[in-house]
């Protein structure tokens, strides 16, 4: 049975389309025992996005960005967010968009990109599906300083980070962005073998 057979939308109302789209919806959901239950939810539609971890195996490094995120700031994160390059698809296919984001935000023109998964980041409230990629980079792939687009309010710092330092920053909370944590953990499992402890 399709999940669509368990949902009956009764009323949908637009609350805001100032930046993205916020709707409130009254619907009925058929529970596992067959009963229909009335529910009410708000959903925020900001479009789908893509993110990419740029990594260098021989250097054992990754490329990170730092930028201001107002929603994190108002939830008591008094620092810039450390993240992988990312952005909304804006009607482009995910691979095309993430190549553009890698260049706009980080300044790297990447060759082969590999999609590792898709994920809903906050499915209880936000419709966004995020496409997660990795790509190997070389210093010669740097074609600009990056930094994002000023007319979009972006003021992005780009930096290289030792992979083990990045994982330590996840462990101590300095890296607290979900997409970045997911990609770093994927890299720990699939790209970077753990260093053996010295005797």
N, C-alpha and C positions, 0 to 999 in steps of 0.2 A: 504494500500500500504506500502510495506517495504521501509525504507529509502534508501536501496541499489538500488532501482529503480530510485532514484533521483540523483545518483552519477555516473559519468563516469570518471575513472582515465585515463588520457592521457599519463602522464610520471611521473615516480618516480625515484629519484636519491639519492643515499647514500652520505651524506656529511661527516659523521664521525661515526666510531664505536670504538673510542678510549676508552671510559668509558662505555657509553651506546650508543644507536643508534639514530642518527639525520638524518632525511630524508627531502628532499624537494619534493613536489608533485604538479603537474599541473593537475587540474581536472575541470570537468564541473558539476555544481549543478543546478537541475531543481527547479526554484523558484515556489512559490505558484500559480503564474498566468500561469505556464506551460512553460515559457521561460527558455532556458539553458543559464547559466552565467558562463564564464570562471573564475576560481579562482586559486590562488597559495598560498600554506601554507607550513610551516615547522612543523614537529612533532618530539618530543623527546620521545623515547621509552626506559624507564628504567625498564620495567617490572611492575607487580602489587605488592602491599604490604599489610601489616596488621599492626594495632596498637591496643594497649590495655590499658585501664584505670584499674589499680589495686586500689581497694577501701576497706576500713574497715568501716562498719556501726557502730559498737559499739565505735570505736575510733574516728569516723568522720574524717578520714584521707584518703589521696590518696598518691600513690607513683609516684614521678616525677624523671626525669633525667635532667642533664645539660650537654650540649656538644657543641663543636665548629661546626658551619655550615658555610663553606666558601661562598656559594652563598648569604646567609643573610649578612655576613660580608661586601661583596663588594657592597651591597645595603644599606650601612650605619647602619647596626645593630651591634654596637660596644659592644657586650656582648655575653656570651654563651646563647644558646637557651634552654629554659625550655620546656620539651616535655614529653609525655607518651612514654613508650617503643614501638618501632616500627622497621620494617625492610621489605626488599623485600622478596617475596615468594620463589624465587629461585627454581621453579618447585615443591615445596611442596604445600599441600593444606593449606588454610588460618589458620585453627585451629591448625594444627601441627606446622606451622611456628611461630604463635604468642606465643604458649607455649614455644618454643625454645628461642624466643626473650625475653620473660619475664625473663627467667633464665639467658641468656647471658648478657642482659643489666642491669636488676634490681636485679638479684640474687634470685628471687622468683620462686618456683615450684608451679604453680597454679593448683587447682582442676577443678571445673566446670567453663567453660568459656561460655559467652553468646554473640552471635553476635547481634549487634544492628542495623547496616546498612552498606551499601556500598556507596562510594562517589568518583566521579572524582574531584581531587583537583584543577586542572588547565586545564580544557578541551579545552581551546583555543590553547594550545601548547603542553601539556604533555598527553601521552596516559594512564598513571597510573590510575588504579582503586584501591582504598584503602578499605580494609575490616576492620571495626571497631568493637572491642570487649570490654567487661568489665568482670572483675572477682574479686570476693571477696578474700582478703588475710588475713592471720593471721601472727603475728611475727614468729611463729614456721615454717611457710612455707619458711623462708629465708634459702637457702642452700649454698649461696656463697655471695661474696661481689658484684658480678655483674661487671659492668664497661665496658662490650663489649669486642670485640676481637682486640687485639693490631695489629695483621697483617692486619686488615681492617682499621687501622688508628683510631680506636675508643678509646677514653679516657673519659669515661662517669662517672659523679658523680651521685650517687643515694641518694635521700632524701625523707623523709616523710613530708607531708604538710597538715596542717589542711584544710579541704575542704572549709570553708568560706574564709580562707586566699587565697586559690587558685582562688576562684571566684573574690576576690578583685584584684588579680594580673592580671586577664583577664581584669577587668574593667579599671585598670590604665595602661595597656599595657606591663607589665612585662612578661606576658605570651602572646605571639603573634603568636604561631604556630597553624595553622588552625585545624589540626586533634585533637590537645590537647584541643582547645577551644570547638570544637564540642562534644567531649566526656565529658568534664566537664559540658557543658550545658545540655547534655542528662542526666547526673547524677543529676543535679539540678532539673530537671523535674521529674525524675523517681526513684531516690534513696534517696536523702537527703532532707527531709522536711525543709522548711525555719525556722530558729529560730525566735521565737516571740520576739519582742522588750520588753525590761524591762521597767516597769513603773517608 
